Amino acid sequence: QVQLVESGGGLVQAGGSLRLSCAASGSIVSTNNMGWYRQAPGKQREMVAQITRGGTTNYADSVRGRFTISRDNAKNTVYLQMNSLKPEDTAVYYCNAAVYSSTWALRWGQGTQVTVSS
């Protein structure tokens, strides 16, 4: 069974920084695209950032220039460095990953809360 476990969320003042981590564990043969999504109260889940196995990245316009996604393929881990945080970044952040065990499947983490106070 494959699990994704996020960590690093919390409460921070506007202008501050946080670093999220998401580690995939279990019977993993390989991983492909990994990413971060977020969902604020009353809103739909939205893509924040994505990264391919080779390191190509994609960002939502709202976070480009403030957030940086990276990954460590040897550790099956994806990171999200969040700088210059704004109150509108407040949400539950979820990671996902395309994981190959016996077949390819998209896995999701349980989410971690990020709260930015003004």
C-alpha positions in Angstrom: 0.0 0.0 0.0 1.3 3.4 -1.0 0.9 6.4 1.3 1.7 10.1 0.9 2.3 12.0 4.1 2.5 15.8 4.2 4.2 17.9 6.9 5.2 21.5 7.5 1.9 23.3 7.6 1.0 25.8 10.3 0.2 29.3 11.2 2.3 32.2 9.9 2.0 35.9 9.5 1.6 37.6 6.2 4.9 38.0 4.5 6.3 34.9 6.2 7.5 31.6 4.8 6.7 27.9 5.2 8.1 24.7 3.6 5.8 21.8 3.0 7.1 18.3 2.5 5.3 15.2 1.1 6.9 11.8 1.3 5.6 8.8 -0.6 6.2 5.4 1.1 5.2 1.8 0.5 5.8 -0.6 -2.4 7.0 2.0 -4.9 8.7 1.1 -8.1 8.8 4.6 -9.5 7.1 8.0 -9.4 6.3 10.4 -12.2 4.6 13.8 -11.9 4.1 15.1 -8.4 2.3 18.2 -7.3 0.6 20.4 -4.7 -3.0 21.5 -4.7 -5.0 23.5 -2.2 -8.6 24.0 -1.1 -9.9 27.0 0.8 -13.2 26.9 2.7 -16.1 27.1 0.2 -13.8 26.9 -2.8 -12.9 24.1 -5.2 -9.5 22.4 -5.0 -7.0 24.2 -7.2 -3.6 23.3 -8.6 -0.7 25.2 -7.0 2.4 23.7 -8.5 3.5 20.6 -10.4 6.8 19.0 -11.2 7.8 16.2 -13.6 10.3 13.5 -12.7 12.9 15.4 -14.8 12.3 18.7 -12.9 10.0 20.6 -15.3 7.7 22.8 -13.2 4.4 24.5 -13.6 2.8 27.1 -11.3 -0.6 28.7 -10.8 -0.4 32.4 -11.7 -1.4 33.3 -8.1 1.8 31.8 -6.7 4.4 32.1 -9.4 7.4 34.0 -8.2 6.6 33.3 -4.5 6.4 29.5 -4.3 9.0 27.0 -5.5 8.3 23.3 -6.0 11.2 20.7 -5.9 11.6 17.0 -5.5 14.1 14.3 -4.4 13.5 11.3 -6.6 15.7 9.1 -4.4 13.4 9.8 -1.4 10.1 9.9 -3.3 9.6 13.3 -1.7 8.2 16.6 -3.1 8.6 20.0 -1.4 6.9 23.3 -1.6 8.8 26.4 -0.4 6.3 29.2 0.1 7.6 32.7 0.6 5.8 36.1 0.8 2.7 34.4 2.1 -0.6 36.2 1.9 -3.9 35.7 3.8 -5.4 34.4 0.5 -3.0 31.5 0.6 -4.8 30.1 3.6 -6.1 26.6 2.7 -5.6 22.9 3.2 -2.7 21.9 1.0 -2.6 18.4 -0.6 0.2 16.7 -2.4 -0.3 14.1 -5.1 1.9 11.8 -7.1 1.7 9.4 -10.0 3.1 6.2 -8.4 3.9 2.9 -10.0 3.6 -0.2 -7.8 2.0 -3.0 -9.7 0.3 -0.4 -11.9 0.3 3.4 -12.3 -2.1 5.2 -9.9 -2.6 8.8 -8.7 -2.2 9.0 -4.9 -3.2 11.9 -2.6 -2.0 12.9 0.8 -4.3 13.6 3.7 -3.7 17.4 3.6 -2.0 19.9 5.8 -3.5 23.2 7.0 -1.7 26.5 6.1 -3.1 29.6 7.8 -1.7 33.0 7.0 -2.8 35.8 9.4 -2.9 39.5 8.3 
